[in-house]
Amino acid sequence: MPRTMPGTVLRTVSQSVLRTASKSVLRTASKSVLRTASKSVLRTVLTGSLVVAALAACTGPAAEQPGEASPPPGLSVSLAQWRADEADHQVSVAVRNDSATPVHFARVRLVTESFRTLPPHPVGTTLGRTPRTDLRIPYGEAVCPSDRIPPVRPAAIVADLRVGDGPERRVRFPLPHPDPLLTRLVREECGAQLLRRRIDIAFGESWTRVRTSGRDALRGVLRIERRSGNEAIEIVELGATTNFALLAASGRSRPVAVLPAGTPRLELAVLVTPARCDPHAFAEAKKAHLFPIRAAAGGGDPLWLVASPPPHVRTLFTEHARQACGLPGA
């Protein structure tokens, strides 16, 4: 047998031990690197997800969306609402074109988190140079929490339009924030929802012709019924419509009447008289029977809601006004 020197044995054993140790160290190092890399990747993924979520949260409907262009030079819009628009839940997009190039508006809509977004409304209108031309469009119901009137959110008008002979494109017109019209509409609609959770106001079925203060009037009742809560409810003001005045028969005002705390219902005697007698008022009235009523619950701020009589009472109101004004029938 060949002889093996002690030094050779030591070197062989050392190399074997080192190789085994190196493999062990390498496996340990590899696991450590993988764990570190996994943590790094996970942190990167989570960080990216959080950034995307944050950007999504900050980007509302009023922010510019992909594929939307900025307004062309000389073209601007603002919001308005005519009295006739209120009953139809419409607003007017007032367009100003200071350029000499005609612009064709195909579709227009209001985009904001304060109101439910409707599909683009077709308008099909070409405008040359104009200081103001109104495009009437519908808008959605207000988005209201159950317990408060929210602040108005940023808003924009989004239009599919064509400038001159160019291609049709989608353009976003940001509205100044807060827009005063939208602020009022949010307050009115959300306020009415809050009030309707407290009380219901309905016109009575029976009305009698009477003569008061030298005028013909109809006398009947408003029924105020509690729906929730036990606080006192003040009926602060009875509003008129385009065609009719609504007054408390007692002559009281501010408040007209009070539903005491804990009382389930109240009948308020009222008078209805013509507010105007010109034929145009009867021909064009769209809100003739939408009566605004202002009330306050538990000492809170007065809020408006709208009450409307049933169809046969509306007919009675109209016929009475025509007779009182000496106008021919419909």
Backbone torsions as a table, in degrees:
resi	resn	phi	psi	omega
1	MET	NA	141.1	179.2
2	PRO	-69.9	148.9	-178.4
3	ARG	-89.7	139.1	179.8
4	THR	-113.3	125.1	-177.9
5	MET	-75.8	146.9	-180.0
6	PRO	-54.9	-40.2	-179.9
7	GLY	-61.8	-39.2	-179.8
8	THR	-64.0	-43.0	179.3
9	VAL	-60.1	-43.5	-179.0
10	LEU	-63.0	-42.9	-179.2
11	ARG	-64.9	-40.7	-179.1
12	THR	-64.0	-47.0	179.2
13	VAL	-62.1	-43.2	-178.6
14	SER	-62.1	-44.6	179.7
15	GLN	-63.5	-39.7	179.5
16	SER	-63.6	-45.2	-179.8
17	VAL	-62.5	-43.1	-178.9
18	LEU	-63.9	-41.1	179.6
19	ARG	-62.5	-43.5	179.7
20	THR	-63.6	-43.8	-179.8
21	ALA	-64.5	-39.8	-179.0
22	SER	-62.3	-42.9	178.3
23	LYS	-61.9	-43.0	180.0
24	SER	-62.9	-46.6	179.5
25	VAL	-61.7	-41.5	-178.9
26	LEU	-63.3	-42.8	178.9
27	ARG	-63.0	-44.4	179.3
28	THR	-62.0	-45.0	-179.6
29	ALA	-63.8	-39.7	-179.7
30	SER	-63.3	-44.3	178.4
31	LYS	-61.8	-41.0	-179.7
32	SER	-63.5	-44.5	179.3
33	VAL	-62.0	-43.0	-179.7
34	LEU	-63.5	-42.7	179.7
35	ARG	-62.8	-43.7	-179.9
36	THR	-64.0	-43.1	179.7
37	ALA	-64.2	-41.3	-179.9
38	SER	-61.5	-43.7	179.1
39	LYS	-63.4	-39.6	-179.7
40	SER	-64.9	-45.3	178.7
41	VAL	-62.0	-43.7	-179.2
42	LEU	-61.6	-43.7	178.2
43	ARG	-61.5	-40.3	-179.3
44	THR	-64.2	-43.7	179.9
45	VAL	-63.5	-46.5	-179.2
46	LEU	-63.4	-43.0	179.6
47	THR	-61.7	-44.3	178.2
48	GLY	-61.8	-41.3	179.1
49	SER	-62.9	-42.5	179.9
50	LEU	-64.1	-39.9	179.8
51	VAL	-63.8	-44.8	178.8
52	VAL	-61.4	-44.2	179.5
53	ALA	-62.3	-42.4	-179.8
54	ALA	-63.8	-42.1	178.9
55	LEU	-64.8	-39.8	178.6
56	ALA	-63.9	-38.3	-179.9
57	ALA	-68.4	-34.5	-178.0
58	CYS	-81.0	-17.7	-175.9
59	THR	-97.0	101.2	178.6
60	GLY	-95.6	-179.2	179.9
61	PRO	-59.7	-24.3	-179.0
62	ALA	-80.5	-11.9	178.7
63	ALA	-79.2	154.8	-177.8
64	GLU	-66.1	134.3	-178.6
65	GLN	-103.9	158.4	179.0
66	PRO	-57.6	138.8	178.5
67	GLY	87.9	-2.0	179.1
68	GLU	-100.6	135.7	-177.9
69	ALA	-99.7	163.6	174.6
70	SER	-78.2	158.6	-178.9
71	PRO	-60.0	142.1	175.8
72	PRO	-65.5	155.4	179.0
73	PRO	-57.8	136.5	176.6
74	GLY	84.0	-1.5	-177.5
75	LEU	-112.7	127.8	179.5
76	SER	-145.7	162.0	179.9
77	VAL	-137.3	159.1	171.0
78	SER	-146.5	171.4	-177.9
79	LEU	-108.3	144.8	174.5
80	ALA	-148.0	166.8	175.7
81	GLN	-146.8	118.3	174.4
82	TRP	-79.5	159.7	-178.4
83	ARG	-58.7	-38.8	179.6
84	ALA	-66.4	-23.8	-179.2
85	ASP	-73.1	-26.0	-174.2
86	GLU	-61.6	-45.7	-177.6
87	ALA	-64.7	-31.2	-178.4
88	ASP	-92.3	3.9	-178.9
89	HIS	55.0	53.0	179.0
90	GLN	-124.6	157.0	169.9
91	VAL	-126.1	160.5	176.5
92	SER	-105.5	125.3	173.6
93	VAL	-89.4	106.4	-178.0
94	ALA	-84.5	112.3	-175.6
95	VAL	-99.6	134.0	173.7
96	ARG	-118.6	126.9	178.2
97	ASN	-123.2	107.5	180.0
98	ASP	-91.6	-2.4	-178.6
99	SER	-94.4	165.7	178.4
100	ALA	-87.3	-3.4	-177.7
101	THR	-90.0	127.8	177.5
102	PRO	-68.9	146.5	179.7
103	VAL	-124.4	128.4	178.2
104	HIS	-100.1	118.8	175.8
105	PHE	-93.7	116.1	179.5
106	ALA	-89.1	-51.0	-177.2
107	ARG	-142.2	146.4	-177.2
108	VAL	-141.9	145.9	173.2
109	ARG	-154.2	157.6	174.8
110	LEU	-92.7	132.0	-179.9
111	VAL	-124.6	117.6	177.5
112	THR	-165.3	151.7	177.2
113	GLU	-75.0	-9.4	-179.9
114	SER	-77.4	-20.3	-179.5
115	PHE	-135.1	148.3	177.1
116	ARG	-60.9	130.0	-176.8
117	THR	-79.5	126.0	177.9
118	LEU	-94.1	162.8	175.3
119	PRO	-62.9	157.2	177.7
120	PRO	-54.0	134.9	-176.6
121	HIS	-95.9	124.6	-179.5
122	PRO	-69.1	130.9	177.9
123	VAL	-121.9	-33.1	174.1
124	GLY	52.0	53.2	-175.5
125	THR	-126.7	132.6	175.5
126	THR	-106.2	128.1	-176.4
127	LEU	-119.8	128.3	169.7
128	GLY	-87.5	-152.7	177.2
129	ARG	-64.3	127.8	-177.9
130	THR	-154.4	137.1	175.2
131	PRO	-73.1	-28.7	177.0
132	ARG	-170.8	126.6	170.5
133	THR	-134.5	128.3	-175.5
134	ASP	-91.0	132.1	172.4
135	LEU	-112.3	113.0	-177.0
136	ARG	-84.0	130.3	179.3
137	ILE	-137.2	151.5	174.6
138	PRO	-78.8	159.1	173.5
139	TYR	-134.1	156.2	-173.7
140	GLY	-78.9	175.7	178.5
141	GLU	-67.2	149.4	177.8
142	ALA	-66.0	144.0	176.6
143	VAL	-93.9	108.8	-170.6
144	CYS	-122.4	130.1	169.4
145	PRO	-64.0	165.1	-176.5
146	SER	-80.4	-12.7	-170.6
147	ASP	-125.5	3.2	-175.4
148	ARG	-163.2	167.5	172.0
149	ILE	-94.5	118.5	-174.6
150	PRO	-81.5	159.9	172.2
151	PRO	-69.9	150.3	178.9
152	VAL	-69.3	143.9	-179.8
153	ARG	-97.1	160.9	176.6
154	PRO	-54.8	149.1	-174.7
155	ALA	-140.1	159.8	178.2
156	ALA	-149.5	155.3	169.0
157	ILE	-101.0	125.2	179.1
158	VAL	-111.2	125.3	-175.0
159	ALA	-129.5	139.5	168.4
160	ASP	-92.8	113.7	-173.2
161	LEU	-140.1	167.7	178.1
162	ARG	-133.7	125.8	179.5
163	VAL	-95.8	117.5	-178.5
164	GLY	58.6	-129.3	179.2
165	ASP	-95.6	10.7	-178.2
166	GLY	-73.1	174.1	-179.4
167	PRO	-74.1	157.8	175.9
168	GLU	-71.7	139.1	178.8
169	ARG	-145.8	160.8	-179.6
170	ARG	-96.1	124.4	-174.6
171	VAL	-121.2	138.6	179.4
172	ARG	-109.6	126.1	176.7
173	PHE	-109.4	98.6	177.6
174	PRO	-64.4	137.8	177.1
175	LEU	-93.4	146.5	176.2
176	PRO	-56.9	138.2	-177.6
177	HIS	-113.4	132.9	-1.8
178	PRO	-83.4	137.3	178.4
179	ASP	-73.3	126.8	-175.2
180	PRO	-64.2	-36.7	179.3
181	LEU	-66.6	-47.8	-179.8
182	LEU	-64.4	-35.0	176.3
183	THR	-59.9	-44.1	179.5
184	ARG	-66.6	-42.0	-177.8
185	LEU	-65.8	-39.3	176.9
186	VAL	-62.6	-45.1	-179.7
187	ARG	-62.5	-43.9	-177.8
188	GLU	-66.6	-48.0	-175.7
189	GLU	-70.4	-45.1	-179.5
190	CYS	-70.7	-34.7	175.7
191	GLY	-63.0	-41.6	178.2
192	ALA	-63.8	-38.9	177.7
193	GLN	-64.2	-41.7	177.6
194	LEU	-61.2	-44.0	-177.7
195	LEU	-67.3	-38.0	-179.4
196	ARG	-68.2	-21.3	174.2
197	ARG	-73.8	-20.0	179.4
198	ARG	-92.0	-46.5	-174.2
199	ILE	-139.0	160.7	171.8
200	ASP	-123.3	134.0	179.3
201	ILE	-119.7	126.7	-177.3
202	ALA	-135.9	147.5	175.6
203	PHE	-80.5	139.9	176.2
204	GLY	-67.9	166.4	-176.4
205	GLU	-86.8	-28.7	-173.1
206	SER	-105.8	130.9	-179.5
207	TRP	-135.0	140.5	-175.7
208	THR	-121.7	136.8	175.7
209	ARG	-74.9	130.2	179.9
210	VAL	-136.3	165.7	175.6
211	ARG	-116.1	121.8	-178.2
212	THR	-142.8	133.4	179.9
213	SER	52.6	38.2	178.2
214	GLY	75.7	11.0	-179.3
215	ARG	-127.0	151.0	172.6
216	ASP	-80.1	138.9	-178.9
217	ALA	-146.9	164.2	170.9
218	LEU	-107.8	133.5	179.9
219	ARG	-112.3	132.6	178.2
220	GLY	-157.9	-155.4	-178.2
221	VAL	-134.2	152.4	164.4
222	LEU	-104.7	130.6	178.8
223	ARG	-99.2	116.4	176.9
224	ILE	-103.6	117.9	-176.6
225	GLU	-124.0	131.9	-179.1
226	ARG	-74.1	137.0	177.4
227	ARG	-109.5	-32.0	178.7
228	SER	-156.4	162.6	178.4
229	GLY	76.1	170.1	-179.3
230	ASN	-129.0	4.5	-176.0
231	GLU	-74.9	164.0	176.1
232	ALA	-69.1	142.2	178.3
233	ILE	-118.3	121.8	176.3
234	GLU	-96.2	127.2	169.5
235	ILE	-88.2	99.8	-169.1
236	VAL	-78.3	-42.5	-171.8
237	GLU	-153.7	141.6	173.1
238	LEU	-106.3	119.6	-176.0
239	GLY	-91.7	155.5	177.3
240	ALA	-91.3	163.2	172.3
241	THR	-108.2	-174.0	178.0
242	THR	-63.6	-23.8	-174.1
243	ASN	-117.6	-21.6	-170.7
244	PHE	-132.3	145.6	170.1
245	ALA	-103.0	137.3	179.1
246	LEU	-118.0	117.9	-174.5
247	LEU	-128.6	150.5	173.2
248	ALA	-71.9	132.1	179.7
249	ALA	-62.7	-26.1	179.6
250	SER	-74.2	-16.9	-175.7
251	GLY	83.6	-1.2	-179.2
252	ARG	-72.2	155.5	175.0
253	SER	-152.4	150.0	174.4
254	ARG	44.9	69.8	1.6
255	PRO	-89.3	154.3	176.2
256	VAL	-72.5	-38.8	-179.8
257	ALA	-161.6	165.6	179.6
258	VAL	-133.0	128.9	169.5
259	LEU	-89.9	107.3	-173.2
260	PRO	-61.7	155.8	177.6
261	ALA	-56.3	133.6	178.4
262	GLY	81.5	-9.0	-179.9
263	THR	-85.1	130.5	-173.7
264	PRO	-76.0	-31.4	-174.8
265	ARG	-154.5	163.1	-179.3
266	LEU	-149.7	139.2	173.2
267	GLU	-108.9	121.0	-177.2
268	LEU	-107.0	117.5	178.3
269	ALA	-71.8	130.9	-176.6
270	VAL	-135.4	162.7	175.5
271	LEU	-121.0	139.9	175.9
272	VAL	-118.3	125.0	178.8
273	THR	-131.3	159.0	175.9
274	PRO	-64.2	137.3	177.7
275	ALA	-89.2	-27.5	177.6
276	ARG	-156.8	155.9	-172.5
277	CYS	-120.7	6.9	-179.4
278	ASP	-74.5	141.5	-178.6
279	PRO	-56.4	-33.4	-179.2
280	HIS	-59.5	-35.3	-179.2
281	ALA	-62.3	-38.3	-179.5
282	PHE	-78.1	-30.4	-178.1
283	ALA	-74.1	-34.4	-171.9
284	GLU	-107.6	-5.3	-173.9
285	ALA	-64.5	123.9	175.7
286	LYS	-110.2	-14.6	-179.4
287	LYS	-120.9	26.8	-173.6
288	ALA	-58.7	-30.7	-174.5
289	HIS	-116.9	18.5	176.4
290	LEU	-103.8	97.6	-172.6
291	PHE	-92.9	118.2	175.9
292	PRO	-77.8	134.0	179.8
293	ILE	-130.1	129.1	-175.9
294	ARG	-104.3	128.6	-177.3
295	ALA	-142.4	158.1	180.0
296	ALA	-132.9	135.1	-179.1
297	ALA	-106.7	127.3	173.8
298	GLY	58.8	34.8	179.6
299	GLY	77.9	9.1	179.3
300	GLY	-78.6	-175.5	179.6
301	ASP	-66.2	140.4	175.8
302	PRO	-64.6	138.6	-179.9
303	LEU	-128.5	154.9	-179.0
304	TRP	-99.5	142.6	163.7
305	LEU	-136.3	167.0	-177.5
306	VAL	-116.1	129.8	176.3
307	ALA	-117.1	141.4	-178.4
308	SER	-133.1	135.6	179.4
309	PRO	-70.9	159.9	176.5
310	PRO	-65.9	163.4	-172.8
311	PRO	-53.5	-43.8	-176.6
312	HIS	-69.4	-28.8	176.7
313	VAL	-74.4	-35.2	174.8
314	ARG	-59.2	-46.0	178.5
315	THR	-60.2	-41.9	178.3
316	LEU	-61.3	-44.2	179.1
317	PHE	-59.5	-47.0	-176.4
318	THR	-64.7	-45.3	-179.6
319	GLU	-65.3	-38.6	177.3
320	HIS	-62.7	-43.5	-179.6
321	ALA	-64.2	-40.6	178.7
322	ARG	-62.1	-42.8	179.6
323	GLN	-67.4	-42.9	-179.0
324	ALA	-65.6	-30.9	-178.3
325	CYS	-92.6	-5.4	-179.1
326	GLY	71.1	30.8	-179.6
327	LEU	-97.8	149.5	176.9
328	PRO	-66.8	159.1	179.3
329	GLY	-69.0	169.8	-177.8
330	ALA	-66.1	NA	NA
